[in-house]
Amino acid sequence: METFNNLLLLENYFAEEEFDVAGISNEKGYQIKKLYFQNTDAAYAGKLRQRFPTAETVQSMNDITDDHGIELILISAPKASDFNMLGQVLRAGKHVRIV
């Protein structure tokens, strides 16, 4: 099983519960390196920035697809309209997990 250390969280919505994926923590060597928000409540985005203070917030898909240091993209609750975005990430050779 492959292990990925450099991750990006792609957040698409306002969640009732804070983002959490079992086993994803800095203590285990994982690092959320970047955050990308689309249609996300500003207060919730602020909470995620506080939770991952060293993560860079990026503004475009190119910031994701062109970064060779990002090994895994975590997509939080994608909508049907996000399949184009998912396709871009996969064509860029990124590993993707829907969480």
TIMI-2910 file (N, C-alpha, C, CB; in pm, 1 decimal, decimal comma, always signed):
<rs>
+----------+----------+----------+----------+----------+----------+----------+----------+----------+----------+----------+----------+------+
!      n_x !      n_y !      n_z !     ca_x !     ca_y !     ca_z !      c_x !      c_y !      c_z !     cb_x !     cb_y !     cb_z ! resn !
+----------+----------+----------+----------+----------+----------+----------+----------+----------+----------+----------+----------+------+
!    +84,1 !   -117,9 !     +0,0 !     +0,0 !     +0,0 !     +0,0 !    +88,4 !   +124,0 !     +0,0 !    -95,6 !     -0,1 !   +121,5 !  Met !
!    +58,9 !   +219,3 !    -89,3 !   +137,7 !   +340,8 !    -97,7 !   +107,3 !   +432,9 !    +18,7 !   +111,9 !   +411,9 !   -229,1 !  Glu !
!   +210,3 !   +504,0 !    +63,3 !   +193,8 !   +604,8 !   +167,1 !   +220,8 !   +740,8 !   +104,7 !   +288,7 !   +578,3 !   +288,9 !  Thr !
!   +131,9 !   +835,3 !   +128,8 !   +145,8 !   +970,4 !    +76,4 !   +167,3 !  +1064,8 !   +193,0 !    +21,5 !  +1012,2 !     -7,2 !  Phe !
!   +264,2 !  +1154,9 !   +179,8 !   +293,3 !  +1247,3 !   +288,1 !   +244,3 !  +1388,8 !   +261,4 !   +440,1 !  +1249,7 !   +313,8 !  Asn !
!   +244,7 !  +1433,9 !   +137,6 !   +207,4 !  +1570,8 !   +105,6 !    +69,3 !  +1572,8 !    +42,0 !   +311,3 !  +1635,5 !    +12,1 !  Asn !
!    -25,4 !  +1633,5 !   +112,5 !   -165,4 !  +1628,1 !    +73,1 !   -222,1 !  +1766,8 !    +47,4 !   -247,0 !  +1558,1 !   +179,6 !  Leu !
!   -330,0 !  +1769,9 !    -28,7 !   -407,5 !  +1890,6 !    -48,5 !   -551,9 !  +1858,3 !    -14,3 !   -393,7 !  +1944,6 !   -194,3 !  Leu !
!   -616,0 !  +1945,6 !    +61,2 !   -757,9 !  +1930,7 !    +92,3 !   -836,4 !  +2023,4 !     +1,5 !   -787,2 !  +1961,5 !   +242,5 !  Leu !
!   -924,2 !  +1967,2 !    -77,4 !  -1010,7 !  +2042,6 !   -165,5 !  -1149,8 !  +2040,7 !   -101,4 !  -1011,8 !  +1982,9 !   -312,3 !  Leu !
!  -1192,6 !  +2153,9 !    -51,4 !  -1316,5 !  +2163,3 !    +25,6 !  -1422,7 !  +2231,7 !    -58,4 !  -1294,1 !  +2240,0 !   +158,3 !  Glu !
!  -1539,8 !  +2167,6 !    -71,3 !  -1642,9 !  +2215,7 !   -162,7 !  -1771,3 !  +2263,0 !    -97,8 !  -1675,4 !  +2110,1 !   -257,4 !  Asn !
!  -1784,2 !  +2253,5 !    +27,9 !  -1915,2 !  +2279,8 !    +85,9 !  -1900,3 !  +2319,5 !   +231,8 !  -2006,5 !  +2156,9 !    +72,5 !  Tyr !
!  -2010,2 !  +2357,8 !   +292,8 !  -2012,6 !  +2385,0 !   +436,2 !  -2052,7 !  +2257,2 !   +506,9 !  -2110,2 !  +2502,3 !   +471,3 !  Phe !
!  -1966,8 !  +2208,3 !   +589,3 !  -1993,9 !  +2082,9 !   +659,6 !  -2051,1 !  +2111,5 !   +797,5 !  -1866,0 !  +1998,0 !   +671,3 !  Ala !
!  -2138,0 !  +2023,8 !   +842,3 !  -2190,2 !  +2036,7 !   +977,4 !  -2087,5 !  +1991,0 !  +1079,7 !  -2319,0 !  +1956,8 !   +992,6 !  Glu !
!  -1999,6 !  +1904,1 !  +1037,7 !  -1892,0 !  +1859,1 !  +1124,4 !  -1760,2 !  +1898,3 !  +1061,1 !  -1898,9 !  +1706,2 !  +1148,8 !  Glu !
!  -1662,5 !  +1926,6 !  +1146,3 !  -1532,1 !  +1964,8 !  +1096,3 !  -1468,4 !  +1849,8 !  +1019,5 !  -1442,0 !  +2008,8 !  +1210,9 !  Glu !
!  -1395,2 !  +1883,5 !   +915,6 !  -1326,5 !  +1783,1 !   +834,0 !  -1242,5 !  +1692,0 !   +922,3 !  -1237,9 !  +1850,4 !   +727,3 !  Phe !
!  -1253,5 !  +1563,5 !   +902,1 !  -1171,7 !  +1468,8 !   +976,4 !  -1160,9 !  +1340,2 !   +896,3 !  -1230,9 !  +1441,8 !  +1117,3 !  Asp !
!  -1040,8 !  +1296,3 !   +877,6 !  -1016,8 !  +1167,8 !   +814,1 !   -929,8 !  +1088,8 !   +909,1 !   -949,7 !  +1183,1 !   +672,6 !  Val !
!   -976,9 !   +973,0 !   +947,6 !   -902,6 !   +890,4 !  +1042,3 !   -761,8 !   +865,9 !   +990,5 !   -975,0 !   +756,6 !  +1067,1 !  Ala !
!   -665,0 !   +888,3 !  +1076,7 !   -526,8 !   +859,0 !  +1042,4 !   -451,3 !   +971,5 !   +975,1 !   -523,1 !   +742,5 !   +955,7 !  Gly !
!   -518,4 !  +1080,3 !   +936,9 !   -448,7 !  +1192,0 !   +873,8 !   -409,1 !  +1290,5 !   +982,6 !   -537,5 !  +1260,9 !   +765,0 !  Ile !
!   -281,3 !  +1291,5 !  +1017,0 !   -232,4 !  +1386,2 !  +1116,8 !    -84,4 !  +1410,7 !  +1094,3 !   -258,0 !  +1334,2 !  +1260,4 !  Ser !
!    -38,0 !  +1528,2 !  +1138,5 !   +103,8 !  +1560,0 !  +1125,5 !   +189,1 !  +1463,0 !  +1205,3 !   +130,9 !  +1702,8 !  +1170,9 !  Asn !
!   +135,3 !  +1412,3 !  +1316,3 !   +210,8 !  +1320,6 !  +1400,3 !   +245,7 !  +1191,8 !  +1326,1 !   +132,1 !  +1288,5 !  +1526,0 !  Glu !
!   +164,5 !  +1153,6 !  +1230,5 !   +189,4 !  +1031,1 !  +1153,9 !   +268,3 !  +1059,0 !  +1026,2 !    +57,2 !   +963,1 !  +1118,9 !  Lys !
!   +316,2 !  +1181,0 !  +1011,7 !   +396,4 !  +1215,4 !   +895,3 !   +319,3 !  +1274,4 !   +779,1 !   +466,9 !  +1096,3 !   +849,0 !  Gly !
!   +187,4 !  +1281,3 !   +790,9 !   +107,3 !  +1342,4 !   +685,0 !   +110,6 !  +1493,2 !   +701,7 !    -38,9 !  +1289,8 !   +687,5 !  Tyr !
!   +103,4 !  +1563,8 !   +591,8 !   +105,0 !  +1708,9 !   +596,6 !     +3,2 !  +1762,5 !   +497,8 !   +246,1 !  +1764,1 !   +566,2 !  Gln !
!    -96,5 !  +1834,8 !   +547,7 !   -186,7 !  +1907,2 !   +458,1 !   -108,7 !  +2030,3 !   +414,1 !   -325,9 !  +1945,6 !   +528,6 !  Ile !
!    -59,3 !  +2028,7 !   +290,8 !    +28,2 !  +2134,6 !   +240,6 !    -49,9 !  +2252,7 !   +184,2 !   +120,5 !  +2079,3 !   +134,2 !  Lys !
!   -167,9 !  +2223,1 !   +126,8 !   -246,0 !  +2328,3 !    +63,2 !   -393,9 !  +2305,7 !    +89,8 !   -218,4 !  +2333,4 !    -88,4 !  Lys !
!   -468,0 !  +2415,9 !    +86,5 !   -613,8 !  +2413,4 !    +97,4 !   -669,9 !  +2484,2 !    -25,5 !   -663,6 !  +2481,7 !   +230,9 !  Leu !
!   -776,5 !  +2429,7 !    -80,6 !   -845,5 !  +2492,6 !   -192,7 !   -993,8 !  +2491,8 !   -159,9 !   -815,9 !  +2418,7 !   -328,8 !  Tyr !
!  -1055,4 !  +2608,9 !   -161,0 !  -1196,3 !  +2621,5 !   -125,4 !  -1277,7 !  +2660,9 !   -247,2 !  -1215,2 !  +2724,2 !    -12,9 !  Phe !
!  -1392,6 !  +2596,7 !   -261,1 !  -1485,5 !  +2631,0 !   -368,1 !  -1625,5 !  +2623,1 !   -310,1 !  -1469,2 !  +2536,2 !   -492,6 !  Gln !
!  -1699,0 !  +2732,6 !   -315,8 !  -1835,6 !  +2736,9 !   -262,1 !  -1839,9 !  +2695,4 !   -115,5 !  -1927,4 !  +2646,4 !   -343,9 !  Asn !
!  -1743,6 !  +2740,4 !    -39,5 !  -1733,0 !  +2702,6 !   +101,1 !  -1764,4 !  +2822,6 !   +188,2 !  -1592,5 !  +2647,4 !   +133,4 !  Thr !
!  -1841,8 !  +2800,5 !   +291,9 !  -1874,6 !  +2903,4 !   +389,0 !  -1745,4 !  +2962,9 !   +445,9 !  -1963,4 !  +2845,9 !   +502,2 !  Asp !
!  -1737,6 !  +3096,3 !   +452,2 !  -1615,4 !  +3163,8 !   +496,7 !  -1576,7 !  +3126,6 !   +639,5 !  -1632,7 !  +3313,8 !   +486,5 !  Ala !
!  -1674,7 !  +3112,5 !   +727,7 !  -1644,5 !  +3076,3 !   +866,5 !  -1584,8 !  +2936,0 !   +874,1 !  -1771,5 !  +3084,5 !   +953,4 !  Ala !
!  -1638,9 !  +2844,3 !   +795,6 !  -1586,8 !  +2708,0 !   +794,5 !  -1446,3 !  +2704,9 !   +734,7 !  -1680,5 !  +2615,1 !   +715,5 !  Tyr !
!  -1425,5 !  +2781,2 !   +627,9 !  -1291,7 !  +2789,6 !   +568,4 !  -1192,4 !  +2842,6 !   +671,5 !  -1292,9 !  +2880,7 !   +442,4 !  Ala !
!  -1235,2 !  +2939,7 !   +751,7 !  -1149,3 !  +2993,2 !   +857,2 !  -1112,1 !  +2888,1 !   +960,2 !  -1217,5 !  +3109,1 !   +925,8 !  Gly !
!  -1207,0 !  +2803,0 !   +995,7 !  -1178,4 !  +2694,2 !  +1090,4 !  -1073,6 !  +2599,2 !  +1034,5 !  -1306,8 !  +2616,6 !  +1123,8 !  Lys !
!  -1085,6 !  +2567,9 !   +905,9 !   -987,6 !  +2478,2 !   +844,4 !   -850,0 !  +2543,2 !   +837,7 !  -1033,1 !  +2437,6 !   +703,9 !  Leu !
!   -846,0 !  +2673,9 !   +812,6 !   -716,5 !  +2743,7 !   +812,2 !   -653,2 !  +2740,0 !   +951,0 !   -733,5 !  +2890,2 !   +765,5 !  Arg !
!   -735,2 !  +2751,5 !  +1054,5 !   -682,9 !  +2742,2 !  +1191,6 !   -634,6 !  +2601,3 !  +1221,5 !   -790,3 !  +2783,5 !  +1293,5 !  Gln !
!   -706,5 !  +2502,9 !  +1174,3 !   -668,7 !  +2363,8 !  +1201,2 !   -539,8 !  +2325,1 !  +1129,5 !   -781,2 !  +2269,8 !  +1159,4 !  Arg !
!   -517,3 !  +2382,6 !  +1010,3 !   -397,4 !  +2354,0 !   +931,5 !   -322,8 !  +2485,5 !   +904,6 !   -434,4 !  +2282,2 !   +797,0 !  Phe !
!   -264,0 !  +2546,2 !  +1008,5 !   -206,9 !  +2680,8 !   +995,1 !    -87,7 !  +2690,6 !   +900,0 !   -165,0 !  +2729,6 !  +1129,1 !  Pro !
!    -18,5 !  +2582,0 !   +875,3 !    +97,0 !  +2588,1 !   +785,0 !    +58,0 !  +2563,9 !   +639,6 !   +201,5 !  +2486,3 !   +827,2 !  Thr !
!    -67,8 !  +2528,6 !   +615,3 !   -113,6 !  +2501,3 !   +478,5 !   -134,3 !  +2631,4 !   +402,1 !   -244,4 !  +2419,2 !   +480,1 !  Ala !
!    -90,7 !  +2632,0 !   +279,2 !   -111,3 !  +2745,7 !   +190,5 !   -250,9 !  +2735,5 !   +129,3 !     -1,7 !  +2751,0 !    +79,4 !  Glu !
!   -324,3 !  +2846,0 !   +129,0 !   -453,8 !  +2849,1 !    +61,2 !   -429,5 !  +2890,8 !    -83,1 !   -554,5 !  +2946,8 !   +132,7 !  Thr !
!   -473,6 !  +2807,2 !   -177,1 !   -451,7 !  +2835,9 !   -319,1 !   -582,4 !  +2878,3 !   -384,2 !   -392,8 !  +2712,8 !   -391,8 !  Val !
!   -569,5 !  +2947,9 !   -496,9 !   -685,6 !  +3010,5 !   -559,1 !   -729,8 !  +2947,7 !   -690,4 !   -656,9 !  +3152,8 !   -582,2 !  Gln !
!   -647,5 !  +2860,8 !   -748,7 !   -685,4 !  +2807,0 !   -879,8 !   -648,8 !  +2660,0 !   -891,3 !   -618,0 !  +2886,6 !   -992,0 !  Ser !
!   -710,1 !  +2594,2 !   -987,7 !   -680,1 !  +2453,7 !  -1013,8 !   -536,0 !  +2435,4 !  -1059,6 !   -775,7 !  +2397,8 !  -1118,6 !  Met !
!   -479,8 !  +2534,7 !  -1127,8 !   -339,9 !  +2524,5 !  -1170,4 !   -245,9 !  +2515,8 !  -1051,1 !   -301,9 !  +2643,8 !  -1257,5 !  Asn !
!   -281,7 !  +2581,6 !   -941,8 !   -200,4 !  +2572,5 !   -820,4 !   -196,3 !  +2429,6 !   -768,3 !   -254,6 !  +2666,3 !   -712,2 !  Asp !
!   -296,6 !  +2352,4 !   -802,9 !   -304,1 !  +2212,3 !   -760,4 !   -233,5 !  +2122,8 !   -861,8 !   -451,4 !  +2168,0 !   -743,0 !  Ile !
!   -273,4 !  +2134,5 !   -987,1 !   -224,1 !  +2041,6 !  -1089,0 !    -76,8 !  +2062,1 !  -1121,6 !   -305,6 !  +2055,7 !  -1214,9 !  Thr !
!    -25,7 !  +2184,4 !  -1106,4 !   +113,9 !  +2212,5 !  -1139,9 !   +211,0 !  +2186,2 !  -1025,4 !   +127,0 !  +2355,0 !  -1183,5 !  Asp !
!   +162,1 !  +2155,8 !   -907,9 !   +249,7 !  +2133,6 !   -791,8 !   +289,6 !  +1986,4 !   -786,1 !   +179,0 !  +2176,4 !   -658,9 !  Asp !
!   +413,3 !  +1958,9 !   -822,9 !   +461,4 !  +1820,5 !   -825,0 !   +487,1 !  +1765,4 !   -685,2 !   +588,2 !  +1811,1 !   -907,1 !  His !
!   +486,8 !  +1851,5 !   -584,4 !   +507,9 !  +1806,3 !   -447,4 !   +383,1 !  +1748,4 !   -383,0 !   +558,0 !  +1919,5 !   -364,4 !  Gly !
!   +266,5 !  +1777,9 !   -439,8 !   +141,7 !  +1725,7 !   -384,9 !   +120,7 !  +1585,1 !   -438,6 !    +20,7 !  +1818,0 !   -420,6 !  Ile !
!   +110,1 !  +1489,6 !   -348,1 !    +98,6 !  +1349,4 !   -386,7 !    -45,1 !  +1298,4 !   -386,1 !   +181,8 !  +1264,9 !   -294,9 !  Glu !
!   -127,0 !  +1355,5 !   -299,4 !   -263,2 !  +1305,4 !   -281,6 !   -357,9 !  +1422,1 !   -260,7 !   -271,1 !  +1207,2 !   -162,6 !  Leu !
!   -469,9 !  +1419,3 !   -329,8 !   -574,7 !  +1520,2 !   -315,4 !   -689,6 !  +1456,4 !   -238,5 !   -622,7 !  +1574,7 !   -455,4 !  Ile !
!   -731,7 !  +1520,9 !   -130,4 !   -850,0 !  +1477,8 !    -55,7 !   -964,4 !  +1568,2 !    -97,6 !   -826,4 !  +1482,9 !   +100,5 !  Leu !
!  -1068,6 !  +1512,1 !   -156,2 !  -1184,2 !  +1590,8 !   -199,5 !  -1297,9 !  +1564,1 !   -103,0 !  -1225,8 !  +1556,3 !   -346,4 !  Ile !
!  -1345,1 !  +1670,9 !    -42,4 !  -1450,8 !  +1659,8 !    +57,0 !  -1586,2 !  +1674,2 !    -10,4 !  -1433,7 !  +1765,6 !   +167,7 !  Ser !
!  -1665,1 !  +1566,4 !     -6,5 !  -1803,6 !  +1563,6 !    -54,7 !  -1822,9 !  +1632,6 !   -188,9 !  -1893,5 !  +1627,6 !    +46,6 !  Ala !
!  -1769,6 !  +1576,7 !   -295,6 !  -1786,2 !  +1641,1 !   -425,8 !  -1930,6 !  +1636,2 !   -474,0 !  -1695,7 !  +1575,5 !   -528,3 !  Pro !
!  -1964,3 !  +1733,6 !   -554,5 !  -2096,3 !  +1738,2 !   -617,4 !  -2079,8 !  +1695,3 !   -763,0 !  -2160,6 !  +1882,2 !   -606,9 !  Lys !
!  -2188,7 !  +1664,5 !   -827,5 !  -2183,0 !  +1620,6 !   -967,4 !  -2112,7 !  +1724,1 !  -1054,9 !  -2324,5 !  +1594,0 !  -1021,2 !  Ala !
!  -2128,8 !  +1851,5 !  -1022,4 !  -2065,8 !  +1957,4 !  -1101,7 !  -1914,4 !  +1960,3 !  -1085,7 !  -2123,0 !  +2091,9 !  -1063,2 !  Ser !
!  -1861,1 !  +1886,4 !   -990,0 !  -1717,5 !  +1886,8 !   -964,5 !  -1642,1 !  +1780,1 !  -1042,9 !  -1692,4 !  +1867,9 !   -818,1 !  Asp !
!  -1711,5 !  +1700,6 !  -1125,1 !  -1643,3 !  +1594,4 !  -1197,6 !  -1538,6 !  +1648,8 !  -1294,4 !  -1744,1 !  +1510,3 !  -1272,8 !  Phe !
!  -1561,9 !  +1765,8 !  -1351,7 !  -1462,3 !  +1827,7 !  -1438,4 !  -1334,0 !  +1855,1 !  -1359,8 !  -1517,4 !  +1958,4 !  -1499,7 !  Asn !
!  -1350,2 !  +1909,1 !  -1240,5 !  -1235,6 !  +1937,1 !  -1154,8 !  -1163,5 !  +1807,6 !  -1117,6 !  -1280,2 !  +2012,0 !  -1028,0 !  Met !
!  -1238,5 !  +1704,8 !  -1085,4 !  -1181,4 !  +1574,7 !  -1052,5 !  -1101,9 !  +1520,5 !  -1171,6 !  -1292,6 !  +1475,2 !  -1011,8 !  Leu !
!  -1156,8 !  +1535,3 !  -1291,2 !  -1087,3 !  +1491,1 !  -1411,6 !   -955,4 !  +1563,6 !  -1432,3 !  -1175,3 !  +1510,8 !  -1532,2 !  Gly !
!   -953,2 !  +1694,9 !  -1407,2 !   -829,4 !  +1772,2 !  -1420,5 !   -721,6 !  +1719,1 !  -1326,7 !   -855,6 !  +1921,0 !  -1391,9 !  Gln !
!   -760,3 !  +1692,2 !  -1205,2 !   -665,2 !  +1644,1 !  -1105,0 !   -611,4 !  +1506,7 !  -1144,4 !   -731,6 !  +1637,8 !   -965,7 !  Val !
!   -698,7 !  +1418,3 !  -1189,5 !   -655,2 !  +1284,6 !  -1230,2 !   -565,4 !  +1290,0 !  -1353,8 !   -776,5 !  +1195,6 !  -1257,7 !  Leu !
!   -600,2 !  +1375,3 !  -1451,0 !   -516,2 !  +1388,2 !  -1571,1 !   -378,3 !  +1443,9 !  -1537,7 !   -584,5 !  +1478,2 !  -1674,1 !  Arg !
!   -368,1 !  +1517,9 !  -1428,5 !   -238,7 !  +1571,7 !  -1384,9 !   -155,6 !  +1465,7 !  -1312,9 !   -259,7 !  +1692,8 !  -1293,2 !  Ala !
!   -212,2 !  +1345,8 !  -1298,4 !   -137,2 !  +1236,3 !  -1237,7 !   -142,8 !  +1231,2 !  -1086,5 !     +3,1 !  +1244,9 !  -1279,3 !  Gly !
!   -237,7 !  +1302,1 !  -1027,8 !   -250,9 !  +1303,8 !   -881,9 !   -334,4 !  +1185,2 !   -834,9 !   -314,6 !  +1436,2 !   -834,4 !  Lys !
!   -304,8 !  +1138,2 !   -717,3 !   -389,1 !  +1038,9 !   -651,6 !   -501,6 !  +1114,7 !   -582,9 !   -307,4 !   +950,7 !   -549,0 !  His !
!   -620,6 !  +1056,4 !   -580,6 !   -737,6 !  +1125,5 !   -525,9 !   -811,4 !  +1032,5 !   -431,3 !   -831,8 !  +1174,1 !   -639,0 !  Val !
!   -857,3 !  +1088,7 !   -320,7 !   -946,1 !  +1018,6 !   -227,7 !  -1065,2 !  +1109,4 !   -201,4 !   -872,2 !   +980,8 !    -93,5 !  Arg !
!  -1185,3 !  +1053,0 !   -211,0 !  -1307,9 !  +1124,7 !   -178,1 !  -1336,2 !  +1096,1 !    -31,2 !  -1429,1 !  +1081,3 !   -271,1 !  Ile !
!  -1349,1 !  +1202,0 !    +46,0 !  -1370,8 !  +1185,0 !   +190,6 !  -1498,5 !  +1251,5 !   +234,9 !  -1253,8 !  +1241,4 !   +269,8 !  Val !
+----------+----------+----------+----------+----------+----------+----------+----------+----------+----------+----------+----------+------+
</rs>
